Amino acid sequence: MNYRISILLIVMLLTISSVAQPAEKRITRSEYIETYKDDAIREMHRSGVPASITLAQGILESGDGNSPLAMYANNHFGIKCHSGWKGKTMHIDDDEKNECFRKYKSVYESFEDHSEFLTTRSRYAFLFELKVTDYKGWAKGLKEAGYATNPRYPQLLIDLIERYNLHQYDQAEAPAQRTARVERVEEVIEEIEEQEEITPQQEPEEVKQPVSMQIYEVKSTDTLAAIAKRYDLTVEEIKSLNGLDSESVSVGQLLVVSK
């Protein structure tokens, strides 16, 4: 009897463990696009952020969904906690040591919060005047609004969108839909500006800078050791920066190559 109980307890513990731990298997870029394109399209219809932009940013900032932040916190856009965040958190070293990042119950919550991040901050309001099919305008506008410090950020997004045909998911809006969306965003911005006037002493929000680091795209002849040597890093440093468990890399993979 005790033997059976012990076996049962072991099975239960193994089951709980397998549910509690995230999958360690890396996914490819094609798998990332296929898995999350519907979430990006859904958010495009809800908020007006082009699906191609959402997917390209997710690919770039989560390492195709393989970064520790994506795997353990479902955070695909590197959004930090900020003062108003009430949800769960994950602390990792980024621009500073032990920084606070938002942790989500699902990947879709991360996509949803990414849309909210853009639609509820006045500096991005002008982007929603663009057509949802204008991915080039969006890519350049994000940089102008201060979303990223990397001067090549717009081109990185555009290259990803065109290489993987992500713009096929940017479905044109009817005039009435676009008018309604623009009006909705303008109302939100007005509410924010009114609130800022009422509480002028409010702590200023930190500008998000997710791509201040240098990014390298793996070529067919590259090895992790060669890349590390080129950027004056050790192999272990590159593995740590990118959440890699081995020295295996694939063509087209984006790697962070600066601390």
N, C-alpha and C positions, 0 to 999 in steps of 0.2 A: 504493500500500500504506500509506504513512504517513498519507495523507488518511483512509483507512478507519479506521485505528487511532485517529486523533484524534477522528473522529465517535463511535466506540465509547466512548472515554473520556468524552466530553462526556455521552453518554446515561447512562453508569454514574453519573457525578457527579450528574446531575439526579435520577436515581432514588434515590440514597442521600440526597440533600438532602431530597427529598419525604418519605421515610420518617422522617428524623431530626427534622424540624420538626413541631410540633403544628399541628392545624388552627386557622386564625385565624377561621373563620366563627363568628359568634355564634349560639347556639341560643335558641329561645324557651322560656318556662316550660313550655308544654305538651309540647314536645319533650323537655325535661329529665325531666319526670314519666314520659313514655312510655319513655324510654331506660333509666331507672334504677329503675323501680318493682319490677322482678323482683329486682334486687340487694337492695332494701330488704326485700322479702318474705322472701327467702332468709335475710337476717340476723335478721329477726324470729323465724323458726322456730329458728334456731341459738342466739340469745342472749336473746330475749324483749323486745328493744327494739321498740316498735311501728313498723311500716313508715311510718305517717303522720308520726311524729315524726322519723324518719331523713330522710325526703324533705323535710319542712318545714325542718329544720335545714340540709340540703344546699342547698336553694333560697336560704335566707336568707344563709348564710355563704359561698357560692361565687358569688353573683350569677347564679343559674340556670346554673352551670357555666361562666361566662364570665370569672371573675376570673383574673388572671395565675397565682395559686397553683393554681387548678384546671386551667388549660390547660397549664401547664408542669411541674407537679409531681403532678398527679392528686389533689391534696389538697382535698377538698370540705368539710372541717369545720374548717379553720384550726388543726389540732393542731400544736403546737410540738414541737421535738425532745425536750426534757427530758433528764435525765442518762442514762436507760437506753436511748435510741434508738441502734441500731447500723446503721440503713439509710442510704440516700442523703438528702441535705438540699438545701434551697433557702433562700437568705438574701434577705429583702426587708425594707423598712422597715414597721414596724407600730406597736405602742405605743412601741417604741424603734427606733433605727436599726439596720439590718442584723441583724434577728432571724432565728433559725434555725427553719425549719419542716420537717416530714417530707415526703419525696418518695417516691411509690409507683410501682410498675411499671404498675399499672392502677387504674382508678377503683374497682373492686370491693375492692382492697386497702385503699383509703381507707375504704370502708363497713365493712369487717371491723375495721379498727383503731378506728373510731369506736365500734363495739360493745364491743371490748376495753377501750377507755378508760372506758366506763361500768360494765362488769361487774367490773373489777378495782380499783376505787377505793371504799373503804368508805363515803364520803360519799353515794354514789348507791345504796347497797344497799336503802334503803327503797322505791325506785321499783319494784323487782322484786317487791314485795308487791302492787302494783296489777295489775288486769286489763290484758291487752294491748290491750283496746279502750278503756281509759280515757285517751284522748289529752290530755284537759284536766288530769287529775291529773298526768300526765307533764310537761306543759308547765310547770305551776306548780311541780312538784317540782324540775325542773332549775334554775329560778331560786333556789329555797330552798337547794339544795345548792351554789350558788356557781358554776354553769356560766357564767352571764353576769351582767354588772353593770347592763345596761339594765333599768329597772323595767318596761318594756313588753314584755320578751322573751316572757313566756308568751302575751300577747295576740297578738303578731306570729305566733307559731307556730299558735295556735288559728285566727286569721283565715285563714292560708294553708291549713290543713287543711280548714276548712269551705268556703272559696271554691272550692277545686279538688277537693273531695270525696275528699281523700286517705284519710279514715278507711274508705273502702270496701276498702282493702287490709289493714286490721287484722282478721284472722280470729281468732275466739274459739278459745281452747285448750280441750281436754278437761281435766277435773279432774286426771287422772293426769299429763298433760303439764305443767300448771302446777305441780303439786307437785314433779315432778322438776326443773323449771327453778329453782324457788325454792330447793330443797335444794342444787342445783349452785352457785348464786350464794352461798349461805350458806357452803358449803365453801371457796370462793375467798376470801371475806372473812375467814374464820377463819385461813386460811393467811397472808393479808396481815398481820393483827393479830399473829399469832405471830412473823412475821418482824420486825415493827416493835419488838416487845419484845426480840428478840435483838440488833437493831442500832439502839439508841435514838439514836445519833449520826449516823444517816443524814441526808444533806442533804434538807431538806424540798422537796417538789415544788411548783413554782409553780402556783398556781391558774389554770386556763385562763379567760381573759376575752376571748372572741372578739367580743363585741358591746358593748363599752364605748363604741363610737362611736355617732353618731346616724344613723338610717336614715330615708330619705324614699321614699315610694312615688309614682311619677310619675302625674300626672293627665292627662286628655285635652287640657287647655289649656296644659300646661307646655312650656317649652323649656329646654334646658340653661342658656342664659344667664340666664333668669328664676330658675331654681333656684339658680344660683350667686350671683346678687345677693341673693336672699332669705336665704342663709346666710353672706353676707359672704365668699364664696370667688370665685376666678377660674374661668373655664370650664376652663382647663388644669389647675387643681388638682383639680376634680371628675373630669376625664378620667383624671388620674393615679391618684386614689384608687380608681377603679372599673375601671381597665384598659380604658378606652374608646379607640377609634381615631378616632372621629368624634363630632360633636355630636348625632347621631341618638339619640333615646330613644323607648321605647314605653310605652304605658299599662300600669300595673301593675308596671313595672320598679322594683326596689329599688336605691337609690343611697346610698352612704356620703356624708354631707354634713358631716362634721366630721373634723378632722385627728387 
